[in-house]
Amino acid sequence: MGEFYQVLRRWIFYIMLDTKKFKIIIESTPLVSIDLCIVFDSQILLGKRKNEPLKGLWFTPGCRILKNETWQDCLRRVANSELNFEVRDPNQFLLMGVWDHFYKNSAVDEGVSTHYVNLPHCIYLKQKPNFQIDEQHDEISWFDLQEVSSSGEFHEYMRNYASWLIKADIDND
């Protein structure tokens, strides 16, 4: 059985919460999430979000880790569901650290803030893949890391990611 189907089979057992329970959790505790920082030729792939928080802004693909889902399976799920990108070995991605993300609203209620404990992972690609857009984004595009790191047109968290990625790439040269 292919790796995708193994991940899909495991995903069926993950607990998806109804909106009422999810709202209680968001009001009460942080969520653990993974963002994918995909870099090619000093550019980062970003999607224009359709959903809150950050609706209408350019951000990395990502989502929360589901109950009983490993971080590796979450990384695969995000890559596959948001980009139609198959990740064979999640360990090819580099953990960028543990980052707190705070938002004034949430996906379930404009008046409920969200706190993510985020585990962003990055990969520097040698070939530019053709990604397919999903239903969570209006569009996806590549942006120059230097521009993202310094432009107020990008969210603070994207500027921080871009600065980290530039430094990591310099350190690896």
C-alpha positions in Angstrom: 0.0 0.0 0.0 1.4 3.4 -0.9 2.5 5.9 1.8 -0.4 8.3 0.9 -3.0 5.6 1.6 -1.3 4.6 4.9 -1.5 8.3 6.0 -5.1 8.5 4.8 -6.0 5.3 6.7 -4.5 6.7 9.9 -6.2 10.1 9.3 -9.6 8.4 9.4 -9.0 7.6 13.1 -8.1 11.1 14.1 -10.7 12.9 16.0 -12.3 15.9 14.2 -14.2 18.1 16.6 -17.6 19.8 16.1 -17.6 23.6 16.1 -19.0 23.9 19.6 -16.3 21.7 21.2 -13.6 23.3 19.1 -14.7 26.8 20.2 -14.4 25.7 23.9 -10.9 24.4 23.2 -9.8 27.5 21.4 -11.1 29.6 24.3 -9.3 27.5 26.9 -6.0 26.2 25.5 -3.4 26.7 22.8 -3.5 24.6 19.6 -0.3 22.9 18.3 0.2 23.5 14.6 2.7 23.0 11.8 3.5 25.5 9.1 5.4 24.6 5.9 8.1 27.0 4.7 8.9 25.9 1.2 11.8 27.7 -0.4 13.0 27.6 -4.0 15.6 30.0 -5.4 15.4 32.4 -2.4 11.6 32.6 -2.7 9.0 31.3 -0.3 5.6 29.8 -1.3 2.7 31.6 0.3 -1.1 31.2 0.0 -3.7 33.9 0.2 -6.0 32.7 3.0 -9.8 32.4 2.6 -10.3 31.6 6.3 -9.8 33.3 9.6 -7.5 34.0 11.3 -5.7 36.1 8.7 -8.3 35.9 6.0 -7.1 37.7 2.9 -3.4 37.7 3.9 -0.4 35.8 2.4 0.7 33.0 4.8 2.5 29.6 4.7 0.5 26.4 4.3 -0.3 24.9 7.7 -2.8 23.6 10.2 -3.2 22.2 13.7 -2.0 18.8 14.6 -5.0 16.5 15.2 -5.5 14.3 18.2 -3.5 11.0 17.8 -1.7 12.4 14.7 2.1 12.5 14.7 3.8 15.6 13.6 5.1 13.7 10.6 1.6 12.7 9.5 0.4 16.3 10.0 3.3 17.5 7.8 2.3 15.0 5.1 -1.4 15.9 5.4 -0.7 19.6 5.1 1.5 19.1 2.0 -0.9 16.8 0.4 -4.2 18.5 1.2 -3.1 22.1 0.7 -0.6 21.7 -2.2 -1.1 18.2 -3.6 2.5 17.7 -2.8 3.6 14.2 -1.6 6.2 14.1 1.2 7.9 10.8 1.4 10.3 11.7 4.2 9.2 14.4 6.6 12.7 14.4 8.1 13.8 16.2 4.9 12.2 19.2 6.4 14.1 21.2 9.1 12.3 22.2 12.3 12.7 25.9 12.6 12.0 25.9 16.4 8.9 26.5 18.5 7.0 29.7 17.8 4.0 31.3 19.5 1.3 32.7 17.2 -1.4 34.9 18.7 -4.5 36.1 16.8 -7.4 38.3 18.0 -9.9 36.1 16.2 -10.4 32.5 15.2 -11.8 30.3 12.5 -14.9 29.6 14.6 -15.7 33.1 16.1 -14.6 36.6 15.4 -14.6 37.4 19.2 -12.5 34.4 20.3 -8.7 34.8 20.2 -6.5 31.9 19.0 -3.1 30.9 20.4 -1.0 28.4 18.4 2.2 26.8 19.5 3.6 26.5 16.1 6.2 24.0 14.8 7.3 25.5 11.5 9.3 23.2 9.2 11.3 24.4 6.2 12.7 22.8 3.1 14.9 24.2 0.4 13.9 22.7 -3.0 16.3 22.3 -5.9 13.5 22.0 -8.4 10.4 24.2 -8.6 7.3 21.9 -8.3 3.9 22.6 -9.7 1.5 22.9 -6.7 -2.2 22.8 -7.0 -4.3 25.2 -5.0 -6.8 24.0 -2.5 -10.1 25.3 -1.2 -8.5 27.2 1.7 -6.6 29.6 -0.5 -7.7 32.1 -3.2 -4.2 31.8 -4.8 -0.7 30.7 -4.1 2.5 32.4 -5.2 6.2 32.6 -4.7 7.7 35.7 -3.0 11.3 36.9 -2.6 12.5 36.2 0.9 14.2 39.6 1.2 11.0 41.3 0.3 8.9 39.3 2.7 11.3 39.9 5.5 11.2 43.7 5.2 7.8 44.6 3.7 5.0 45.7 5.9 2.6 44.2 3.3 3.3 40.8 4.9 2.2 39.7 8.3 4.7 39.9 11.1 5.0 36.1 11.4 5.8 35.8 7.7 8.5 38.5 8.1 9.9 36.5 11.0 9.9 33.3 9.0 11.6 34.9 6.0 14.3 36.5 8.2 14.9 33.1 9.8 15.1 31.3 6.4 17.5 33.9 5.0 19.8 33.5 8.0 19.6 29.7 7.9 20.4 29.6 4.1 23.4 31.9 4.7 24.6 29.7 7.6 24.3 26.6 5.3 26.4 28.1 2.5 
